[in-house]
Amino acid sequence: MLEAEIYVLTKDEGVRHTAFFSNYRPQFYMRTANITGKVELPEEVKIVMPGDNVTATLELLAPVPLEAGHDPPYMMCSYCKDSC
């Protein structure tokens, strides 16, 4: 698991048009790897809207090597072809 600061792009930015909640399970893309993951929101955050910034815990549901200083994983909506 890792903690990450997330900015959720908006529909006007060409991406997300709906909110998500804790336990959201997007696809994470890291170079050539495509891994399902889980987003856990802090207890005080009930919903994340497009345009929001939030610190969340990310869990990749399959092992993948990550190194500090390299490109971070990015999320992909499970129902669309655009990154979230």
Sequence and secondary structure as in RCSB ss.txt:
>XXXX:A:sequence
MLEAEIYVLTKDEGVRHTAFFSNYRPQFYMRTANITGKVELPEEVKIVMPGDNVTATLELLAPVPLEAGHDPPYM
MCSYCKDSC
>XXXX:A:secstr
 EEEEEE   TTTTS  S B TTB  EEEETTEEEEEEEE  TT   B TT EEEEEEEESS     TTS   EE
E TTSSSB 
